[in-house]
Amino acid sequence: MSDNSQSDGRWSELTIGQMATLACLLEVNAPKPGNVHRGADFSNLGLNDFAASAVAIGPALDVAGQSRIGRTVLAAVRATRRVVDTNTNLGLVLLLAPLAVVPVRELNPRGVAKGLADLNEDDAADVYRAIALAKPGGMGNVDQMDAFGPPPADLLAAMRAAADRDLIARQYVNGCEQVFAAVDYLTDARAAHLPLADRIVHAHVRQMAEYPDSLIQRKCGDEIAAKSALMAQRVLDAGEPISEEYFYELRNLDFWLRADDHRRNPGTSADIIGGAIFVALRQRKVTLPLRSAPTSSAESLS
C-alpha cells in the first residue's frame, strides 16, 4: 500500500482524488464572506459550478502520484472545463497538485518544496496551457514571464517573479507555507468546539487578515486589498466566533466584499483554505464521519 493511501477504517475508502473533491466541497459550502457558498451565488457563477468542478478533478488527483505536477494541473483544468464554462478552481488545483504527491509523513513545507524542486520545462508548458484554458480573471499583463505568454523553461522562476503579486505563486516558492499556516487556523484547539463550517469560515477570515487577498489586489489595487485585510481583522477583534459582535462584523465584511459586482471576491484566500482542508484530511486532522451540526450563526450571512 502506498504512503498516499489511508489504511484503517473509513479512511481506507477515501482516495487522494476523493479527498481533493471533499476538500473542495467543504470549502465552497462553508459560508465564507465574499464567496460563493450554499446560500449565495454570483450572477455568473454558482455553487453547482463549484460542485461539478470538485467532482471533475477527482480522477486527475487520484493519479497525481504517477504523473508530473504540471500534467496533473492540466488534466484537472481540462476536466473542469468539460463541466463549467468559467474558471472555478485554477488556483486551488495549482495547490492540490503538489500537495497530493507528497507522502503524508513529509506533508510539510520542506516536503512540498522538495517535490516542487523537481519541476521542469514540461511542467511549465503544461501549467501555462492550463492557465490559458482556465482564463482566470484579474491577471493583468507583465513584461517578463507573463502568465498568458510563452511558457518559461523554469516554472519556479516564473512563480518567484509573480510571488509578490500572487499568493498562489508564492506557495510554489515557499513550499505552501501559507497553506500549512491555514491548517493551524482550521485545527486551532480554541475553535475545536465549533462546527466544521464555522471553523472554515474563521480560518478564512484569519487568512484574509494575515495576507491581503491577491485576487482583490489584482482586480482592485493595493488600497482595497489592504482594506479587506483590516476589515477581516476587525471581525477577529470583535470577539469570540460565537459572539453577536463577531457575527455583526462578519456580516459587514460580507456585505462590503459583495459590493462592486463581486470584484472584491477574496478568491485567493478561499483557495488557500481549500488547500488547507485537503492537507487536514490527509493528515486526519479533520476526520470522518463529518457530523452535521445545528445551523450556526455564520449561516446568517446567506
N, C-alpha and C positions, 0 to 999 in steps of 0.2 A: 504494500500500500504506500502511495507517495506521501510525502510530507504535507502536501497541499490538501490531503483528504482528512475528514473528521472520522474518528474511529469508534465512537461509542454512542449508543442510544440514538436519539433523534438526529444528532449531528451527522451520523453516517448516511442519512438520507438527503443531505444538502450538498450539492456540488459547488465548486467555486462559482460557476455561472449562476446557479440558483441564489447563492449569497449575494452576488452582484445585483441580480434582479430584485431581491428582497431589500437590499440597501437602498436602491433607487425608489422603490415603492414606499418604504418607511420615510424617506426624506421628503418626497413630494406630498405625501398625505399629511404630514405634520403641518399645522397652521402657522408657518413661519411668516413674519411680517414682510410684506412687499413681494411675496412669491405666489405662484400658482399653488393651490392646495385643494383639499376636498371641498372646501367652502368658497373658493374663489378662483375663477378662471380669468385669463386675459381675453381681450376681444379676438385675438388671432391665435390663441394657444390655450389649451385647457388640460385638465387632469387626465383625460383619456389619452391625449397625445403622449404625455409622460409615461402613463401606464403601458401603452403599446410599445414605447421605446424601451422601457425596462425589460419587457418580455423579449424583445427583439435581440438585445445584446447578449442574453444568456449563453447561447451556443458559442459565440466568439470567445467569451471569457472562459468557458469550460475547457477550451483547448489552448488557452494562453500559455500554459506551461510547455507546450510542444511547438510554440510559434515564437516569432520575434515580437517585441513590443509594438513596433510600428505596424506590423501586419495585423496584430490584434486590434489596434486602434482603427485601422482602415476597415477591417471586417465588421467591427461593431458599428461604425458610422454607416457603412453600406447597408447593413441590416436595418438600421434605424430609418434610413431614407426610403426604405421599401414600405414603411408603415406610417410615416409622417412626412409633411411637405415643408417643414421648417426645422431649424436647429433646436433640438431639445436637450442634447446631452454631450456635446463635443468636449466641454471642459471636464465633465465627470468621467467620460471614457478615457481621456488623457491621464487621469489619476488612477482609474481602476486597472488599466493595463499593466503598469509596473507594480502596483500593489498586489496583483493576482499571482505573479510569478515568484515572489519571494517566499521561501519556506516560513511557516509560522514562527519557528524558533528564531528566525532572523528578521522578523517583521518589525523593523525599527528604521530610523533614518539612515543608519550606516548600511544596513542590509539593502535598503532600496537604492541608495547611492551606488552600491556595488553593482547591482543589476543594471542601473542606468549607464554606468561607465562602459557597458558593452555595446551601446548604441552605435550604429554605423550609418553609412550613406543610404543603405536600403531602408533603414528605419526612417531617416529623414524624408526620403522620397514618399514613403507610404503615409507618414503623418501629414505632409503637405498635400497629398492627394485627399486625405480625409478632411483637412481644413477647407479645401476648395469645394468638396462635395457638401459639407455641412453648411457652408456660407454663414459663419457666425456674424452677428451684427456688432457694430461699435468697434471694429478692429482698427479702422483708420489705415494710414499708409506711413511707412518709414523708409528712410533712404537705404538702409542696409538690412538684409535678411528679412524683408517684408514677408508676412505670412502668406500673401497671395502671389508672391513672386516665385522664381525658380527655387527648388529645394537646395539647401546648402549641403556640403559634404559632411558637416558636423552638426547634428541636431542639437547637441548640448550647447554649442557655441551660439546657435540661434536662440535657445532658451535663455542663456545668460544675457544676450542682448536685449531680450524682452522682459527680463525679471523685474525691473523697476516699475514697469507699467502693467504687468500681468501676473497675478498671484499664482495662476496655474503654471505658467512658465517657471516661476520661482521654485516650485516644488521639484522640478527636474534638476535644479541647481543645488538644492539643499536636502535632497532625499526625503521630500514630503514632510518637512518639519512642522508646517502649519497643520497638516492633516493629523499628525500624531498629537499635537497640542490639542486639537479639537476632540480627539478620543478622550483625553483627560477631562475636557469640559463635559463631554457626554456622560462620563462614568464617575464624575465627582461625587464622593460619598455624601456631600452636603445636599445633593439633589436626588439621592437614591430613593427617597420616598415619593417622588413624582412619577406619574405615568410616563411611559417612554416618549409619547408625543410631546409632552411638556419639557422633558429633558432635551429633546431635539431642538425645540424652539429656544430654550435657554442657551444651549450650546451655540446655536445660530446667532443669537444676539451677542454673546460673548465674542464670537468670531468677528462680527461686524465692528464691535467696539475696539477690538485689538488691532484689526487691519482694515483700513478703509477699503470698501469693495472696489476692486479694479474694473469691473464692468461698469459700475456707476462712474468711476473716474474717467474711463474712456469715452463714455457717452455724454457726460455732463460736466466734466472738468474736476480739477483738484478741490475747489472750494466746496462743491456739492458733496463730493466723496467724503471730505473731512467732516462736513455737517452730518452726514449719515452716521459716521462713527460716533460723533458727540451725542447724537440723539439715542443711539444704541446704549451708550454709556449711561445716559440719563435713565433708561429703563432699569439697568442694573443697580444704579444708585437709589432707585425709588424704594427698594425694599426686597424682602424675600419673594421668590417666584410663586408665592401663593397669596400675596397681599393685593388688596384693591389698588394700592398706589402703583405697584408694579404693572398690573394689567391696564391701568389707565394710561401709563406712559407707553406700554406696548401697543395699545390701540392708536395712540398719537403717532408713533413711529410708522405703523402700518398705513395709516391714512396718508401721511406725508410721502411715503415711498411709492404709493399707488397714484399719486398726482402726476401731472405732466405726461399722461398717456403711458404710464409704466416705464418711463425712461430711467427711473431711479431703481429699477428692479435689481436687488442685490444677488444676482445670479452666481457670481463667483463664490460668494460666501456659502450659497447653497451647495455648490459643487464640493467645496472643502468638507462640508458636513456630510454629504453623501459618501465621500471617500472615508471619512471617519467612521461612519456606521458600518461600512464594509469591513474595515480593519477590526472594529469591535466585534463583529460577527465572527470573523476568522479567529480572533483571539478568545472567543467565548466570554467576552465582557458584556455582551448583550446575548442573552440565551433564549432558547426555545423551551416551552411554548411562549409565545408573546401574548400574554393575557390581556384581554380587553379591560379597560378601566372606565369608570363613570365619566361622562362628559366633563371636561375640565374647563376652567375659566379661560384658558388660552383659546379655546374654540369660539369664544365670543368675538374673535377677530372676523369671523366669517359673516 
